[in-house]
Amino acid sequence: MSSLFRLDASIRQDGSFTRDIADRLVAAAARPDLSITIRDLGNAPLPSTAWAGAVFGPYTPADQRTPEQVEGLTLAATIADELLASDAYIFAVPLYNYGVSQHFKAWIDLLLTDARFAPGTESPIAGRPARLIVAKGGGYGPQAPRHGWDHATGWYMRMLVDVLKLEVELIECELTLADVTPAMESLRPQAAQNLAAAQARAEEHGRSLSARLTIAAAA
Ligand SMILES: Cc1cc2nc3c(=O)[nH]c(=O)nc-3n(C[C@H](O)[C@H](O)[C@H](O)COP(=O)(O)O)c2cc1C
């Protein structure tokens, strides 16, 4: 039995590119002995008081903790347990306001309060495979007017690769707003190509993830 953890951060349920690409990845990876844990932060964000509660809770005697501290510590342990219990990971996250999803940021802030994931400790999930899906409404390549304005993808990678020490494959999909933005009309053919490429890459990475989990389960 292998287990896959999937995190969604899009604030949309319908029409979400990250969810569509992640769905395809999961479908390509699926097999009877694969269980899937879903943490849908877009649909159910973590409470904004959880992080401060989890940061200061450990410095407060257990019988004097506030409800926010108790909740924060419990939630931190829950999300840490979810990662520890999984063999592979999918993170489906958008670019918002040239930066990261606040829901994902809240999640990682809370995760790092748990003693097992605390900064300075060896990541307990080091070396496990992960797929990072990032959707962006615009384009940020070298020729784009806003080249350098994507302040999200680098940070997502930094946290997953250098802090959690996961083996990450990145699947990006740019120009997702082209179809609904008149000023981006000329970019629609490129947007369609980007989406098809990201979907194909997701399916390919779903299959490679499944193969890797099979090898790990047999070892
Ligand atoms: C509130 C909000 C802010 C956004 N900010 C940006 C942005 O700064 N740059 C960009 O390229 N796209 C931006 N977008 C577009 C999203 O990145 C794009 O729609 C992406 O596909 C969202 O992921 P989803 O399709 O899974 O919902 C924004 C979208 C929303 C809803």
The ligand as an SDF file (V2000), in Angstrom:
LIG
                    3D

 31 33  0  0  0  0  0  0  0  0999 V2000
   -6.9290   37.3020   -6.7080 C   0  0  0  0  0  0  0  0  0  0  0  0
   -6.1000   36.8210   -7.8600 C   0  0  0  0  0  0  0  0  0  0  0  0
   -4.8570   37.3690   -8.0800 C   0  0  0  0  0  0  0  0  0  0  0  0
   -4.0970   36.9660   -9.1640 C   0  0  0  0  0  0  0  0  0  0  0  0
   -2.8650   37.5090   -9.3550 N   0  0  0  0  0  0  0  0  0  0  0  0
   -2.1420   37.1470  -10.4300 C   0  0  0  0  0  0  0  0  0  0  0  0
   -0.8810   37.7250  -10.6850 C   0  0  0  0  0  0  0  0  0  0  0  0
   -0.3560   38.5350   -9.9340 O   0  0  0  0  0  0  0  0  0  0  0  0
   -0.2180   37.3400  -11.7940 N   0  0  0  0  0  0  0  0  0  0  0  0
   -0.7070   36.4040  -12.6520 C   0  0  0  0  0  0  0  0  0  0  0  0
   -0.0370   36.0750  -13.6330 O   0  0  0  0  0  0  0  0  0  0  0  0
   -1.9030   35.8290  -12.4360 N   0  0  0  0  0  0  0  0  0  0  0  0
   -2.6220   36.1770  -11.3560 C   0  0  0  0  0  0  0  0  0  0  0  0
   -3.8320   35.6080  -11.1240 N   0  0  0  0  0  0  0  0  0  0  0  0
   -4.3090   34.5840  -12.0450 C   0  0  0  0  0  0  0  0  0  0  0  0
   -4.0320   33.1900  -11.5490 C   0  0  0  0  0  0  0  0  0  0  0  0
   -2.6570   32.9710  -11.3580 O   0  0  0  0  0  0  0  0  0  0  0  0
   -4.5750   32.2150  -12.5790 C   0  0  0  0  0  0  0  0  0  0  0  0
   -5.9600   32.4430  -12.7560 O   0  0  0  0  0  0  0  0  0  0  0  0
   -4.3220   30.7720  -12.1780 C   0  0  0  0  0  0  0  0  0  0  0  0
   -4.7710   29.9510  -13.2290 O   0  0  0  0  0  0  0  0  0  0  0  0
   -5.0460   30.4530  -10.8740 C   0  0  0  0  0  0  0  0  0  0  0  0
   -5.0060   29.0740  -10.5980 O   0  0  0  0  0  0  0  0  0  0  0  0
   -6.3270   28.1970  -10.7990 P   0  0  0  0  0  0  0  0  0  0  0  0
   -6.6300   28.2610  -12.2820 O   0  0  0  0  0  0  0  0  0  0  0  0
   -5.9620   26.8440  -10.3580 O   0  0  0  0  0  0  0  0  0  0  0  0
   -7.4150   28.8110   -9.9890 O   0  0  0  0  0  0  0  0  0  0  0  0
   -4.5970   35.9770  -10.0390 C   0  0  0  0  0  0  0  0  0  0  0  0
   -5.8460   35.4150   -9.7960 C   0  0  0  0  0  0  0  0  0  0  0  0
   -6.5930   35.8300   -8.7260 C   0  0  0  0  0  0  0  0  0  0  0  0
   -7.9390   35.2020   -8.4880 C   0  0  0  0  0  0  0  0  0  0  0  0
  1  2  1  0
  2  3  1  0
  2 30  2  0
  3  4  2  0
  4  5  1  0
  4 28  1  0
  5  6  2  0
  6  7  1  0
  6 13  1  0
  7  8  2  0
  7  9  1  0
  9 10  1  0
 10 11  2  0
 10 12  1  0
 12 13  2  0
 13 14  1  0
 14 15  1  0
 14 28  1  0
 15 16  1  0
 16 17  1  0
 16 18  1  0
 18 19  1  0
 18 20  1  0
 20 21  1  0
 20 22  1  0
 22 23  1  0
 23 24  1  0
 24 25  2  0
 24 26  1  0
 24 27  1  0
 28 29  2  0
 29 30  1  0
 30 31  1  0
M  END
$$$$
